[in-house]
Amino acid sequence: MNQPANDYRHSPYQPGYPVQPRTNGLAITSLVFGVLGFLVLPIVGSLVGLACGIPAKRSIERSNGRETGRELAIAGIILSSVGLATWGGLLLFGFGVGAMQSIFV
């Protein structure tokens, strides 16, 4: 039995059927940790959100439409950045107040 060269029986992607884009898992992770960076895991959550969001955004942009979730990745990056700046500022401000109290008291 000779099979034709374009036999697609064993291929999960048959010609003519569009492949459904998948949501990037790192983008979802970035958004979740961006939110957690504000609420539960102050600095660590924000760092994880940034570490997941930036590669997720790059991967989605290079996927040629096979992956979605660019907006999730961007939201995760923004939330993580704002959370990191907020908690970092509060941490530095707290050390500054403590230092000023020790100097002037």
N, C-alpha and C positions, 0 to 999 in steps of 0.2 A: 504494500500500500504506500503510495507516494502521497505525501501531504504537500499542499501548496506552501510556498515560501511565506505567504502572509496569513498563516493560520493563527488566529487570535483566541483559540479556545482556552488556552492556559493563562492568558493575560487577564489581570483583574480590571484593566481599562480597555474596554472594547472601543473600536473606532466609531465615532459618531455620538458617543455618549459623553457629555461634559463632566469633568471631574469637579466635585463639590469642593470649594475651598474650605480649609480647616482653620479654626482659630488657634493662633500660636499660644502654647501653654505658658511660655515665659512672659507673654504680655499679661495673661491673667494673673500669674504669680506676682508680677510687678505691681499691678493695681491693688491686689490684696495686701501686699506688704507695704505699699504706699499708705493705705488707709491704716493699717496696724501701726505704722511708724508714728502716726498722730496719736493714736489711742492707747496702745498697749506696750509696744516695743519701741521706745523713743528713738534711739539712734541706730540700733541694730536693724530694725525694720526698714528704716529709710535707706540704709546702705544696701540691704538685700534688694529692695525695690529698684534702686538705681542699677545694681549689678545685673538684674534680670531685665530691666526695661530697655537699656541701651542695646544689648545684643538682640533682643526681641524685635525692636524697631528695624535694625539692620537686616535681620533675617526676613522679615515681612517684606521689606522693600526689594530684596533680591529674589524673592520667590516667584515673581512674575504672575501674581494672582492666585497662586496655590494656597497661600496663607492669608488669613485676615486677622484683625485685632490691632491694627496700627494705632487707632484711637485709644484703645486700652493701654498700649505701651506708653503712649505720650502722656496719658492721664497718670499712669504709675510713675513716670519720670518726674512730672511736675509735682505730684503729691509728695514723692520722696525727697525732692529737692527742697520744697518749702518746709517739710517736716524736719529735715536735717538742719536747715538754716534756723528754724524756730527753736528746736531743742538745743542746738549748738549755741545759739545766742543766749538762751536762758541759762545754760550751763556756765558760759563765760561771765554773764552778768552776775550769777550767784557767786562765782569765785571772786569777782570784782567787789561785790558788796562785802563778802567775808574778809577780803584783804583790807578794804577801807575801814571796816570796823576794828580790825586788829591794829591798824596804824593809829587811828584817832581815839580809841577808847582806852 
